[in-house]
Amino acid sequence: MNGLEGLLAPPFSRRGFVMTSLMTGLTLATTSVEAQVIHTDAAGLVAGEVRIPAADGPMPGYRAMPEGQGPFPVILVIEEIFGVHDYIKDICRRLAKVGYCAVAPELYARQGDLSTMTDAKVIVRDVISKTPDTQWMADLDAAVAWAVSNSNGDASRLATMGWCRGGRGVWLYAAHRRDLKAGVAWYGAMGGERTSIQPRTADDVAGEINAPLLGLYGAADTGIPVAAIEAARDKARAAGKSVELVVYPDAPHGFHADYRPSYRREAAENGWTRALAFLKTQGV
């Protein structure tokens, strides 16, 4: 299994879901909300909170798709560390406006209530580090199955897009899901600590991805060295995999997050245009 065993057979704790619904508004774990926050309306869409059947109960999530019969290509939207808040919901609506069924499962719903948490360091310590990668993979698979069965989703046109920790998730899911058509990783970490429940990094699986991947990164991101991203790209290409890498010279981490001071409009808009073009190129 090329070292992927830890990502393919998920154990569940049966602890139940701490979050049974999504948060309202933006995450509390930000020092300020910027004036340029983008709001995409739901005109012409079917959009709102949903319940996704998971192995141990209903998982909260957000779904946006065009009105009509479909079938629609499916985009799994993988959240930052802050939960499925208004920014992530808006991304789903942006994708639905151009024809996708976008589904964002709340992947940390068992580990903590992100709607009440105000400190990013505490979120990482108490929630992110305690969420098994096996759980992530199974929950993303469950979201795909639900989208196909309940949202006119087209299983043959499946892609994923993730931000921050979700960018890491894109790399891992691309190594896990054999029928994935494309992945777009926005500034996902390539390295990090390996633990018993998070045994492999994005760099570890770079040579094992099953779908073409587009990486959108910032050269001013102090936590993700450009050399590390390039090394992962080169590892993937050496294994015959397809990875495109775009590095924005002056962009910091979180440059797409329009609600935070890290937002860089030019890089965010260019990255979004590139991401949509990439998905179409891959048949999604």
MOTAJO-V466225 format. One record per residue. N is the residue number from 1. RES is the residue in one letter. PHI is phi in degrees with one decimal (* if undefined). OMEGA is omega in whole degrees, 0 to 359 (999 if undefined). D_FIRST is the distance of its C-alpha to the first C-alpha in whole Angstrom. Layout:
n={N & N}
res={RES & RES}
phi={PHI & PHI}
omega={OMEGA & OMEGA}
d_first={D_FIRST & D_FIRST}
//
This chain:
n={1 & 2 & 3 & 4 & 5 & 6 & 7 & 8 & 9 & 10 & 11 & 12 & 13 & 14 & 15 & 16 & 17 & 18 & 19 & 20 & 21 & 22 & 23 & 24 & 25 & 26 & 27 & 28 & 29 & 30 & 31 & 32 & 33 & 34 & 35 & 36 & 37 & 38 & 39 & 40 & 41 & 42 & 43 & 44 & 45 & 46 & 47 & 48 & 49 & 50 & 51 & 52 & 53 & 54 & 55 & 56 & 57 & 58 & 59 & 60 & 61 & 62 & 63 & 64 & 65 & 66 & 67 & 68 & 69 & 70 & 71 & 72 & 73 & 74 & 75 & 76 & 77 & 78 & 79 & 80 & 81 & 82 & 83 & 84 & 85 & 86 & 87 & 88 & 89 & 90 & 91 & 92 & 93 & 94 & 95 & 96 & 97 & 98 & 99 & 100 & 101 & 102 & 103 & 104 & 105 & 106 & 107 & 108 & 109 & 110 & 111 & 112 & 113 & 114 & 115 & 116 & 117 & 118 & 119 & 120 & 121 & 122 & 123 & 124 & 125 & 126 & 127 & 128 & 129 & 130 & 131 & 132 & 133 & 134 & 135 & 136 & 137 & 138 & 139 & 140 & 141 & 142 & 143 & 144 & 145 & 146 & 147 & 148 & 149 & 150 & 151 & 152 & 153 & 154 & 155 & 156 & 157 & 158 & 159 & 160 & 161 & 162 & 163 & 164 & 165 & 166 & 167 & 168 & 169 & 170 & 171 & 172 & 173 & 174 & 175 & 176 & 177 & 178 & 179 & 180 & 181 & 182 & 183 & 184 & 185 & 186 & 187 & 188 & 189 & 190 & 191 & 192 & 193 & 194 & 195 & 196 & 197 & 198 & 199 & 200 & 201 & 202 & 203 & 204 & 205 & 206 & 207 & 208 & 209 & 210 & 211 & 212 & 213 & 214 & 215 & 216 & 217 & 218 & 219 & 220 & 221 & 222 & 223 & 224 & 225 & 226 & 227 & 228 & 229 & 230 & 231 & 232 & 233 & 234 & 235 & 236 & 237 & 238 & 239 & 240 & 241 & 242 & 243 & 244 & 245 & 246 & 247 & 248 & 249 & 250 & 251 & 252 & 253 & 254 & 255 & 256 & 257 & 258 & 259 & 260 & 261 & 262 & 263 & 264 & 265 & 266 & 267 & 268 & 269 & 270 & 271 & 272 & 273 & 274 & 275 & 276 & 277 & 278 & 279 & 280 & 281 & 282 & 283 & 284}
res={M & N & G & L & E & G & L & L & A & P & P & F & S & R & R & G & F & V & M & T & S & L & M & T & G & L & T & L & A & T & T & S & V & E & A & Q & V & I & H & T & D & A & A & G & L & V & A & G & E & V & R & I & P & A & A & D & G & P & M & P & G & Y & R & A & M & P & E & G & Q & G & P & F & P & V & I & L & V & I & E & E & I & F & G & V & H & D & Y & I & K & D & I & C & R & R & L & A & K & V & G & Y & C & A & V & A & P & E & L & Y & A & R & Q & G & D & L & S & T & M & T & D & A & K & V & I & V & R & D & V & I & S & K & T & P & D & T & Q & W & M & A & D & L & D & A & A & V & A & W & A & V & S & N & S & N & G & D & A & S & R & L & A & T & M & G & W & C & R & G & G & R & G & V & W & L & Y & A & A & H & R & R & D & L & K & A & G & V & A & W & Y & G & A & M & G & G & E & R & T & S & I & Q & P & R & T & A & D & D & V & A & G & E & I & N & A & P & L & L & G & L & Y & G & A & A & D & T & G & I & P & V & A & A & I & E & A & A & R & D & K & A & R & A & A & G & K & S & V & E & L & V & V & Y & P & D & A & P & H & G & F & H & A & D & Y & R & P & S & Y & R & R & E & A & A & E & N & G & W & T & R & A & L & A & F & L & K & T & Q & G & V}
phi={* & 57.8 & 79.8 & -95.7 & -55.0 & -67.2 & -108.5 & -118.3 & -128.8 & -75.6 & -87.3 & -118.2 & -79.4 & 61.9 & -75.1 & 86.4 & -96.3 & -74.7 & -98.7 & -105.3 & -148.6 & -81.6 & -72.0 & -103.3 & 85.7 & -92.1 & -57.6 & -78.8 & -87.3 & -142.7 & -75.2 & -156.9 & -108.0 & -80.2 & -71.6 & -89.1 & -54.6 & -86.7 & -124.6 & -106.3 & -74.6 & -104.1 & -60.8 & 80.1 & -120.2 & -105.5 & -143.3 & 158.6 & -70.9 & -134.7 & -115.9 & -107.2 & -62.7 & -110.9 & -63.9 & -125.5 & 136.6 & -76.6 & -101.9 & -70.0 & -162.9 & -127.2 & -130.5 & -136.3 & -153.6 & -67.4 & -66.6 & 122.9 & -84.4 & 76.3 & -74.0 & -110.4 & -60.5 & -104.7 & -116.7 & -81.3 & -98.5 & -103.9 & -64.7 & -73.1 & -79.2 & -97.1 & 96.9 & -85.2 & -104.2 & -62.1 & -63.5 & -67.4 & -61.4 & -65.8 & -59.2 & -59.6 & -68.3 & -60.0 & -69.0 & -64.6 & -63.2 & -105.8 & 109.6 & -99.2 & -91.6 & -106.3 & -126.0 & -120.7 & -74.2 & -82.3 & -75.7 & -110.5 & -63.7 & -83.3 & -89.5 & -179.6 & -93.7 & -68.7 & -70.3 & -106.6 & -96.8 & -115.3 & -117.6 & -60.6 & -64.3 & -68.4 & -59.3 & -63.0 & -68.1 & -96.3 & -121.5 & -61.1 & -70.4 & -104.5 & -100.3 & -66.5 & -63.1 & -61.3 & -63.7 & -55.5 & -60.6 & -66.1 & -69.5 & -66.5 & -61.2 & -63.6 & -66.0 & -63.9 & -59.7 & -66.4 & -63.1 & -69.9 & -81.8 & -122.0 & -134.3 & 56.8 & -77.9 & -98.6 & -63.3 & -82.5 & -128.1 & -116.1 & -141.1 & -140.2 & -142.5 & -143.3 & -121.8 & 58.6 & -57.3 & -66.5 & -65.0 & -59.6 & -60.1 & -61.6 & -60.8 & -66.2 & -68.7 & -65.8 & -82.7 & -89.4 & -98.6 & -74.2 & -99.3 & -66.3 & -94.5 & -166.1 & -138.8 & -125.4 & -106.2 & -94.1 & 39.5 & -87.6 & -62.5 & -92.7 & -112.6 & 118.0 & -71.9 & -95.0 & -131.0 & -64.8 & -103.2 & -132.4 & -78.5 & -135.2 & -93.6 & -61.0 & -62.2 & -60.2 & -101.2 & -56.3 & -83.5 & -119.5 & -66.2 & -100.0 & -143.3 & -59.1 & -132.5 & -109.3 & -109.3 & -115.6 & -132.7 & -115.2 & -68.7 & -92.6 & -78.5 & -72.6 & -96.7 & -130.8 & -61.9 & -58.2 & -59.8 & -69.5 & -67.1 & -63.9 & -64.8 & -66.7 & -59.3 & -65.6 & -63.2 & -62.6 & -65.1 & -64.6 & -92.2 & 83.3 & -95.9 & -107.0 & -133.6 & -103.0 & -126.4 & -122.3 & -118.0 & -90.3 & -55.4 & -108.5 & -89.1 & -89.4 & -61.6 & 78.3 & -70.0 & -91.0 & -76.6 & -66.1 & -90.3 & -116.1 & -63.0 & -72.6 & -59.9 & -126.4 & -56.9 & -61.8 & -66.3 & -62.8 & -69.1 & -65.3 & -63.4 & -64.0 & -61.3 & -62.6 & -62.3 & -65.1 & -64.4 & -63.6 & -59.8 & -65.3 & -60.2 & -88.8 & 84.0 & -103.5}
omega={176 & 176 & 181 & 184 & 182 & 180 & 189 & 182 & 190 & 170 & 178 & 185 & 185 & 181 & 181 & 184 & 175 & 175 & 178 & 174 & 182 & 177 & 176 & 181 & 181 & 178 & 176 & 185 & 175 & 185 & 180 & 175 & 187 & 185 & 186 & 181 & 182 & 175 & 178 & 182 & 183 & 178 & 181 & 183 & 163 & 188 & 177 & 180 & 181 & 173 & 183 & 179 & 175 & 185 & 185 & 177 & 180 & 181 & 178 & 179 & 178 & 180 & 173 & 179 & 178 & 169 & 180 & 189 & 185 & 2 & 183 & 171 & 186 & 173 & 171 & 179 & 183 & 188 & 167 & 177 & 190 & 178 & 178 & 179 & 190 & 178 & 180 & 177 & 180 & 176 & 177 & 180 & 176 & 180 & 179 & 180 & 179 & 168 & 183 & 163 & 184 & 183 & 179 & 176 & 176 & 190 & 180 & 188 & 179 & 190 & 181 & 178 & 184 & 180 & 182 & 189 & 187 & 186 & 182 & 180 & 178 & 177 & 180 & 184 & 190 & 184 & 187 & 184 & 182 & 180 & 183 & 176 & 177 & 178 & 177 & 184 & 181 & 180 & 176 & 176 & 179 & 179 & 177 & 181 & 179 & 181 & 180 & 185 & 190 & 186 & 179 & 181 & 180 & 183 & 181 & 178 & 185 & 177 & 177 & 180 & 183 & 184 & 176 & 177 & 176 & 174 & 173 & 180 & 178 & 179 & 182 & 182 & 177 & 176 & 183 & 191 & 187 & 181 & 176 & 181 & 183 & 175 & 176 & 182 & 175 & 177 & 174 & 181 & 181 & 181 & 180 & 181 & 174 & 179 & 181 & 181 & 174 & 194 & 185 & 178 & 175 & 178 & 180 & 186 & 186 & 181 & 185 & 183 & 184 & 183 & 174 & 185 & 174 & 178 & 180 & 189 & 178 & 180 & 180 & 177 & 186 & 182 & 182 & 181 & 178 & 180 & 180 & 179 & 180 & 179 & 178 & 177 & 182 & 178 & 179 & 182 & 178 & 178 & 178 & 181 & 182 & 176 & 172 & 183 & 174 & 180 & 180 & 192 & 186 & 185 & 176 & 173 & 178 & 185 & 177 & 186 & 189 & 181 & 183 & 178 & 180 & 184 & 174 & 190 & 184 & 180 & 181 & 182 & 178 & 179 & 179 & 178 & 179 & 182 & 180 & 178 & 180 & 180 & 180 & 178 & 181 & 176 & 179 & 999}
d_first={0 & 4 & 6 & 6 & 6 & 10 & 10 & 9 & 12 & 15 & 18 & 21 & 24 & 27 & 29 & 30 & 31 & 33 & 34 & 35 & 36 & 36 & 38 & 41 & 42 & 40 & 38 & 41 & 39 & 40 & 44 & 45 & 45 & 46 & 48 & 46 & 44 & 43 & 43 & 42 & 44 & 43 & 45 & 44 & 41 & 39 & 38 & 38 & 36 & 34 & 32 & 29 & 27 & 24 & 23 & 26 & 29 & 30 & 29 & 31 & 31 & 33 & 33 & 35 & 35 & 38 & 41 & 41 & 39 & 36 & 33 & 32 & 29 & 27 & 26 & 24 & 26 & 25 & 28 & 29 & 29 & 32 & 31 & 32 & 36 & 38 & 37 & 33 & 35 & 37 & 34 & 33 & 37 & 37 & 34 & 35 & 39 & 37 & 35 & 32 & 31 & 30 & 28 & 28 & 27 & 28 & 25 & 27 & 29 & 28 & 28 & 32 & 35 & 34 & 37 & 39 & 38 & 40 & 38 & 35 & 34 & 35 & 32 & 29 & 30 & 31 & 29 & 26 & 25 & 25 & 22 & 19 & 16 & 15 & 18 & 19 & 16 & 17 & 21 & 20 & 19 & 22 & 24 & 23 & 23 & 27 & 28 & 27 & 29 & 32 & 32 & 32 & 29 & 28 & 24 & 24 & 25 & 23 & 23 & 22 & 25 & 25 & 27 & 27 & 24 & 24 & 23 & 20 & 19 & 19 & 17 & 14 & 15 & 15 & 11 & 10 & 13 & 13 & 16 & 18 & 20 & 21 & 21 & 24 & 24 & 27 & 27 & 24 & 24 & 21 & 21 & 22 & 22 & 19 & 19 & 18 & 18 & 17 & 14 & 14 & 16 & 17 & 17 & 14 & 12 & 15 & 13 & 10 & 13 & 13 & 17 & 20 & 21 & 25 & 25 & 29 & 30 & 33 & 34 & 36 & 33 & 34 & 31 & 28 & 29 & 29 & 28 & 25 & 24 & 25 & 23 & 20 & 21 & 22 & 18 & 17 & 20 & 19 & 16 & 18 & 17 & 20 & 22 & 25 & 27 & 30 & 32 & 35 & 38 & 40 & 37 & 36 & 33 & 34 & 36 & 35 & 36 & 40 & 41 & 40 & 42 & 39 & 40 & 40 & 42 & 41 & 38 & 37 & 39 & 37 & 34 & 34 & 36 & 33 & 30 & 32 & 33 & 29 & 28 & 30 & 29 & 26 & 28 & 27}
//
